[in-house]
């Protein structure tokens, strides 16, 4: 079985809610594994936007710098 793992999770278990920047204690952090549905939503979100912007997608956030 193969998995895709997210990085810099910083997400709570509650959809669309991340921990504040520089928080060091993060109980109930969202799991690293991403589902095939997550990957499909990521692809759609990235290709459907003309400009880089922050997008909340439940279990993860696209946050371009």
C-alpha positions as CSV (number, residue, x, y, z in Angstrom):
1,X,0.0,0.0,0.0
2,X,1.3,3.5,-0.9
3,X,0.5,6.8,0.7
4,X,1.0,10.5,-0.1
5,X,2.0,12.4,2.9
6,X,1.4,16.1,3.5
7,X,4.1,18.3,5.0
8,X,4.0,21.1,7.5
9,X,0.6,19.8,8.6
10,X,-0.1,22.4,11.3
11,X,-3.8,21.5,10.9
12,X,-6.2,20.7,13.7
13,X,-8.5,17.7,13.4
14,X,-11.3,20.2,12.7
15,X,-11.7,20.9,8.9
16,X,-10.2,24.2,7.7
17,X,-8.8,25.2,11.1
18,X,-5.0,25.4,11.4
19,X,-2.8,26.2,14.4
20,X,-1.5,29.7,14.8
21,X,2.0,30.2,13.3
22,X,4.8,29.3,15.7
23,X,2.6,27.1,17.9
24,X,4.7,24.3,19.3
25,X,2.0,22.3,21.1
26,X,-0.4,20.8,18.5
27,X,-2.6,18.1,20.1
28,X,-5.1,16.4,17.8
29,X,-3.2,17.3,14.7
30,X,-4.6,16.2,11.3
31,X,-3.0,13.0,10.0
32,X,-0.2,13.2,7.4
33,X,-1.8,10.8,5.0
34,X,-3.8,12.4,2.1
35,X,-6.6,10.5,0.4
36,X,-7.1,10.2,-3.4
37,X,-10.0,12.6,-2.9
38,X,-7.6,15.1,-1.3
39,X,-5.2,14.8,-4.2
40,X,-8.0,15.3,-6.7
41,X,-9.2,18.5,-4.8
42,X,-5.7,19.7,-4.7
43,X,-5.3,19.3,-8.4
44,X,-8.6,21.0,-9.2
45,X,-7.8,23.9,-6.8
46,X,-4.4,24.6,-8.3
47,X,-5.5,24.4,-11.9
48,X,-8.7,26.4,-11.5
49,X,-7.1,29.6,-10.2
50,X,-5.5,32.3,-12.2
51,X,-3.5,33.7,-9.2
52,X,-1.9,32.1,-6.2
53,X,-4.1,32.4,-3.2
54,X,-4.8,30.7,0.1
55,X,-7.4,28.0,-0.3
56,X,-9.0,26.0,2.5
57,X,-9.8,22.4,1.5
58,X,-10.9,20.7,4.7
59,X,-8.0,18.6,5.8
60,X,-5.4,20.9,4.2
61,X,-4.7,24.4,3.1
62,X,-2.9,25.6,0.0
63,X,-0.9,28.5,1.3
64,X,1.4,30.0,-1.4
65,X,4.2,32.2,-0.2
